[in-house]
């Protein structure tokens, strides 16, 4: 038997490498008392339209960061500006049921500073109800691990590994739960050094060619702290507060080499970045079992302060490597601040005829972004007016929703209408450019589900949503990458409006099928414009015309034998766009195939092996096309110290094949880019749990995301 298992393990590794099969991690480990064997729960579950990726105890998540784990979720695609899509739809990322509040590069920085081993589940809601914020066509909720035991307990985690450079993670959690009070907290420290290497080939009309090579090394140090308290005021009333803080610093060194027709441009860069991200949530919840109602009030404060400094030194060289002209020196001293305040109230009331859901929410956000660029001229630093900018963006969103749900025999009907009033003002103090947007929009959603029997469940849902864009996109300032590559925002960008229809079928809790269609108005796309004289490329943003997205997903999960479980996910995407840019028609039809496989194998002596992988065929992302890519991950875990400890060994991207290659070809633009990252990483993680192990049901808060997951029976997975 042991030989058979070893042979099967080898075969699966070979098959995964050949097919570049699918996703990521495996989940929970249970020690059976009768025999020394472990059994794995499904890595992917799906109920009520919510797909849940169980990360929990997987070896390949330990030692990774949350950004790396997120990108391995089924249907998730990240473009070359770090915007996240799910099944071709724009995404709002939540953490423990609260919006992450940032996107793009800032979201990447936040999640890259969060240990992946602290993630419990990732919930993928491709068509949620509009009782949630209308922002984003889809929601991804990252749920962190939380202690559930009575008494005083905690855990300690130490992880170390390396890709091209080393990385470490250390942390602990503490929890004290009594009948009326729950006190909890934790701290994590992450250190990593990583590299990115971006090679871009640009072909101009007339066969003029330019190649840009940018190699960047980053040292990251981050501290995550949290402390919270939940208090049961009475049997039906509770309150609590949670304070979290992320403190991250990054140092970088970069080398840029641009090959021109008659010379070479060489640039070195070094800089530092610091992020201070505190947040506070306070809640109050009360209700009556007799009256069948519940009221929940949440107050949130979120702050995100980013300061960065960069220094660039550049020099032109002849083809014989002789300096040409004087060296150039450029520096940047900038800061960005986001302050957000939110207050919401959600009420549910069950009547004889139906269940009522209603809520109010107001959110105020202010961002203040100041870029200060200077050139060194004659030994003195002078302001660069073409790059410096001071931009202030304020946004107030007031929302209200009301909905009804009703179960009639085997059918459950749900309808929600949400109204949002948006008032946004942008002001570029440097460029004297201002804009104001003030509008009210309605966002309906509806769903019907049918439980034919315990083996077959069906659902159909509709949702209208919006995607508003923050300061990083609407700010008109220029971000300098190199002498021949800039990035610029666009204050004239319109929000995207989306309408989605989705149908689901669940069979025997092993086969999950989803078919969806989304119509996008004013689809946002990255655009590239280049000056044929200066050869400078400026990357910006534009609204395209309507875009159509069709999707089909099949998930099959099954314990093939008592010691082998497999989960296979197959997804197809169809994207259609027909638009104009600068008077040039751009038409694109694209069919993309995504395959995922996750396998858990129980080995002798209490070991469990994990083999996972993914393959994605080319996909269109606006005017850019992402070429095919894939990867294979391996993991091994073992419970030790009488069940109190665990060891996890993970090898991510075994063949170093998870690299991004983008093509942008339209009009006179012909660019090919390859973006290599430090994705092949080996990590060894040790975790030890101490204290009371008497598990009790947690009577703490449930936000709207967690409440929905509970309704769809995914909470206990």
HELIX and SHEET records of a PDB file:
HELIX    1   1 UNK A    2  UNK A   19  1                                  18    
HELIX    2   2 UNK A   66  UNK A   70  1                                   5    
HELIX    3   3 UNK A  104  UNK A  112  1                                   9    
HELIX    4   4 UNK A  116  UNK A  118  5                                   3    
HELIX    5   5 UNK A  471  UNK A  474  1                                   4    
HELIX    6   6 UNK A  604  UNK A  606  5                                   3    
HELIX    7   7 UNK A  641  UNK A  643  5                                   3    
HELIX    8   8 UNK A  704  UNK A  711  1                                   8    
SHEET    1   A 2 UNK A  29  UNK A  31  0                                        
SHEET    2   A 2 UNK A  38  UNK A  40 -1                                        
SHEET    1   B 7 UNK A  44  UNK A  47  0                                        
SHEET    2   B 7 UNK A  50  UNK A  54 -1                                        
SHEET    3   B 7 UNK A 119  UNK A 125 -1                                        
SHEET    4   B 7 UNK A 138  UNK A 144 -1                                        
SHEET    5   B 7 UNK A  89  UNK A  95  1                                        
SHEET    6   B 7 UNK A  84  UNK A  86 -1                                        
SHEET    7   B 7 UNK A  76  UNK A  78 -1                                        
SHEET    1   C 6 UNK A  44  UNK A  47  0                                        
SHEET    2   C 6 UNK A  50  UNK A  54 -1                                        
SHEET    3   C 6 UNK A 119  UNK A 125 -1                                        
SHEET    4   C 6 UNK A 138  UNK A 144 -1                                        
SHEET    5   C 6 UNK A  89  UNK A  95  1                                        
SHEET    6   C 6 UNK A  98  UNK A  99 -1                                        
SHEET    1   D24 UNK A 380  UNK A 383  0                                        
SHEET    2   D24 UNK A 373  UNK A 377 -1                                        
SHEET    3   D24 UNK A 323  UNK A 350 -1                                        
SHEET    4   D24 UNK A 293  UNK A 318 -1                                        
SHEET    5   D24 UNK A 263  UNK A 288 -1                                        
SHEET    6   D24 UNK A 237  UNK A 259 -1                                        
SHEET    7   D24 UNK A 209  UNK A 232 -1                                        
SHEET    8   D24 UNK A 181  UNK A 203 -1                                        
SHEET    9   D24 UNK A 166  UNK A 177 -1                                        
SHEET   10   D24 UNK A 151  UNK A 162 -1                                        
SHEET   11   D24 UNK A 681  UNK A 691 -1                                        
SHEET   12   D24 UNK A 645  UNK A 652 -1                                        
SHEET   13   D24 UNK A 629  UNK A 640 -1                                        
SHEET   14   D24 UNK A 607  UNK A 616 -1                                        
SHEET   15   D24 UNK A 584  UNK A 602 -1                                        
SHEET   16   D24 UNK A 564  UNK A 581 -1                                        
SHEET   17   D24 UNK A 547  UNK A 561 -1                                        
SHEET   18   D24 UNK A 511  UNK A 521 -1                                        
SHEET   19   D24 UNK A 496  UNK A 507 -1                                        
SHEET   20   D24 UNK A 456  UNK A 467 -1                                        
SHEET   21   D24 UNK A 433  UNK A 453 -1                                        
SHEET   22   D24 UNK A 411  UNK A 428 -1                                        
SHEET   23   D24 UNK A 389  UNK A 408 -1                                        
SHEET   24   D24 UNK A 355  UNK A 371 -1                                        
SHEET    1   E12 UNK A 380  UNK A 383  0                                        
SHEET    2   E12 UNK A 373  UNK A 377 -1                                        
SHEET    3   E12 UNK A 323  UNK A 350 -1                                        
SHEET    4   E12 UNK A 293  UNK A 318 -1                                        
SHEET    5   E12 UNK A 263  UNK A 288 -1                                        
SHEET    6   E12 UNK A 237  UNK A 259 -1                                        
SHEET    7   E12 UNK A 209  UNK A 232 -1                                        
SHEET    8   E12 UNK A 181  UNK A 203 -1                                        
SHEET    9   E12 UNK A 669  UNK A 677 -1                                        
SHEET   10   E12 UNK A 660  UNK A 666 -1                                        
SHEET   11   E12 UNK A 624  UNK A 626 -1                                        
SHEET   12   E12 UNK A 619  UNK A 621 -1                                        
SHEET    1   F 4 UNK A 478  UNK A 482  0                                        
SHEET    2   F 4 UNK A 485  UNK A 488 -1                                        
SHEET    3   F 4 UNK A 537  UNK A 543  1                                        
SHEET    4   F 4 UNK A 524  UNK A 530 -1                                        
END                                                                             
